[in-house]
Amino acid sequence: MSLGIWLTIAAALAWSAFDACRKTLVASTRPAPLAAALAWAQAPVFALWAWAEADSHIQASYLVPGLKVALLNTVACLGFFTALRRADLSRTVPLLSLSPVFASLLSAWVLDERLHSEQWVGVALVVGGALLLAKPRRDSHGARDWRGPAWMTLTALFWAGTTVYDKVSLQHASMAAHAGVQTLALALALSLWLAARGQLNAMATVQQRPVVFIVGVLVSTLALGLQLEAISLIPVGIMESLKRATGMVAALLVGRLVFNEALGALKWSAVSAMSVGVWFVVQP
């Protein structure tokens, strides 16, 4: 396998570890303060990387794609944490496998790439498996709460857009500079949002789980670095499909081993269908 594929698999495993950390942290810290605290902690690491990189640079043409990445990433982060507060890790995170589908559709608009018949078969498998997997349990009144799956579906859409514009942005800036700017932009945007709502001090609640927070910062920094490296070596659609396929299995295992979430034939069948669908989506 190529280096890009290995980097993608490594990035997916790092993101899965970060998902587990976020699931733990979100129990005591609300989504926006947690995302802001994580971003502020990551920013110095990426700044050091940019300082150490010999060809670190940002061109004026970076402004437009860079702003698009910042906006999409901010909304996606908030959506992710909101989804995790409303549903199981293993029931919602696999919905991020919709990202390659959304990325393919967005690529048709941004990059003028079109889906062929096999890719549309993949779209159907991914969407069908995702809906089957995300179907919420009935409560005592017989109703189902779709808010968690709905938030994660929107998150998949926004992160797909982030990935597409990441690659566009890397045509106008070095990896380290792009990662540093985007992390700082996320931290500033979320902090301004919290300040406007009088919740800026809520970031301090991450101190209740300092070890998990530090581990989360380290694995998320590693994951983003590996992902940007992979994007430079292989197509975005292939990177997204590999990352999500690896992440789906990891989400089920982490949900079971760490959070004692139930597994069953339905979940494994849905994930298998989605994995096959993702493979079809990225066929040339």
N, C-alpha and C positions, 0 to 999 in steps of 0.2 A: 504494500500500500504506500501511497505517496505521503510525504511529510505533512501536507495539508490535512489529510484525513486523520492522521495520528494526532495532530494538534487539535482538530475538531473534537475527537473523542475525549482527549484530555480536558478540553474546555467544558464539554458536557458534564463530565464527572465533577469538575470543580463547581459548575453551576448547581449541580444536584446537592453538593455539600452545602453550598450557600443557601439553597432553598430550605434545607433542614434547619440551618441557623436562623433564617428569617421566620420560619414557622414557630420556633421556640421564642424568639424575641418579641414577636407580634402579640404574644399572650400577655405581655406586661407593658408594651409600648405601642401607642397608636401608629397606624401606617405612615402618615406624613412625618411625624417627628423621627421615627426610626429610619426612614429613607434619607432624611436630611442628615442625621447623625452618621450614618454609614458613608454618605457622600463626602462629608467634611473629613472623615477619617481616611478615606481613600485618596483625596486630593493631594496631600503631601507626597504620597508614594508615587503617583503619576508625575508630579512636578519633579521629583528626583530623577525619575526615568528620563523625562524630557531634557533635563539639565545634563545628564550623562550621555545622551544620544548625540552623536557627532553631527548628524544632518537634520536635527530638529528644526522645523520651520512651519510657518502658516502664511499662506498667500491671501491677498485681499479677496480673491474669488471664493474663499472658504466660507464667507459670511452667510450666504443663502443656504447651502446644504447644512452647514453647521447649526444654524438656527432651527432648521427642520428637525434635525436629530435631537436637539435639546428639548424642543417642545414635545415631540413624540415620546421621548424617553421619560420625561417628567410625568406625563399622563399615564404611561405604562407602569411605572413604579408604583404610583398610587393605586392603580387598578389591581396590581398583583397583591399588594398587602391587604386590600379590601376583600379580595376573593378568598385569601387564606383565612381571614377571620370568620368567614361564613360557611366554609366547607372543608372536608378532609383534604390533606395534601395529595393523596393518591387519587382522589376523585376530581381535583381541579387542575393540578399541574399538567397532566397529560393533554389537557385542552390546548396547551401551548404548541402542541403538534399541528395546530391549525396555522401556525406561523409560516411554514413553507408554502401552504396553499395561498395565504394572503400575499406572501412575498412574490409568488408566481403571478398573481393577478396584478399586483402593484408594478411588477417588472414590465408587464404589457403596456402599462401607462407611462412609466418613467423611462424604460429602456427599449420600448417598442418590441418586446418579446411576446410571442403568442403561444398559447397552449394547443397541443394536438390531442387527438382522440384518447390516447393512452393516458395522458395527463388528466383529462377530465374524468376518466375512470378512477384515477387516484384521488381526485378531489372528492368524488362521491364516497369512496371508502373511508377517507379521513374524516369527513364530516359525519358520516353515519356512525363510525366507531366512536367519535368524540361525543356525539349526542347520547349514544348508548351508555358510555362510561360515565358521563356527567349527570345522568338522570338522578335527581335527588330522591332521598327516601321520603316517605310520607310521614307527617307528624301525627300527633294524637288526634287531630281533627280531619285527617285524610288529605291534607294539602301538601304540596311540594314547594320547597323554596328554591327557585331558580336563580337567585341573586348571585350566589357564589360562582356558578358556571358562567353566568352572563358576564360578570366582571372579568373572568379569566379569558373569555372569548374576545372581549374588547382589548384586553392586554395583549393577546396574541396578535391582533391586528396592528396595534400601535408599535409593538416590538418588531413586527415584520417590516413596517415602514422605517423604523430606526436602522435595521440592518441594511436595507437597500440604500438609504442615504449615508450610512457609514462608509460604504464602498465609494459612493460619489465624493464624500468629504475627503477620503484618503488620496484623492487625485489632487487635492489642494493643500494638504498638510501631512506632516509625518505622523506615524502611529502614536508616538508618545505625546506629541503636542495635541493631537485630536482627543486622545483619552483624557489628558489633563484638563483641557478646556471643557469637555463635556461633563466631566465629574464636578468641576467647579461650578459650571452653569446649573447643574442639578441641585447642588448644595445651596446656591444662592436663591434659586427659584423657590425651593421648598421652604427655606428660611424666611423669605419675604411673605410667603403664604401663611406660615405659622405666626409671624409677627403681626400680620393684619388681623388674625383671629385671636391674638392674645395667648398663643400656645407655645411660644418659643422655648419656654423653660421645660416643656415636655420632653425635649431631647435628652435631658439629664436622666430620665428613667432607664436608659440603656445600662446605667451603672448597676442595676439590679442583677444583671447577668454579664459581668465584665469579660469572662473567659469566652463565652459564646460570641459576644460582640467582636472581640479581637480576632477570633477564628474566622468569623464572617467577613471581616474586612480583608483579611489575608487571602482567603479562598476566592472572594469576589474580584479582587485585584488581579489575581492569577488568571481567573476565568476570562476576564475581559481582555487581558493581554494576549492570551492564547487565541481567543476568538478573532481579534484583529489581525494577528499573524496568519491565521488560517484563511481569512477573507482575502488576503493578498496573494494566496497561492491557489485557491480553488474557487469556483463560482459560488455566489451567495446561496443559490437554491440548494446546491449539494451540501454546503456547510450547514444550512438550516435543517435539512432533512436528517443528516447524520447526528446533529446535536440533539434534535428532538427525539429521534428514535432511541438514542442512548439515554436521554433524560426520562423517557416514559418508563423504561424498565427500572431505572434507578429510583424514580419517584415511588413506584410500587414497593420496592424493597425497603427504601428508607421509611416510607409510611408504615410498613409492617414492623420493621426492626426497632425504629426509634420511637414512633408514636402509637404503636400497637393498633394500627388500622387494619380492618378486616380485608382479606383477599378472597377472591372467588373466581369461578370459571367465567363469570360475566366480564369481570375486569380484564382478565387475561385474553379473552376472546376479542374484546373491544380494542385492546392495545395491539393485538396481532393484526387486526383489520387495518388499524391506523398505520402500522408500520409498513404493511404492503402498499397502502395508499400513498404514503410519503415516497416510497421507492418509485412508484409510477409517476408521481408528480415531477420528479427531477430527471426523468428520462429525456435524452436529447431528441 
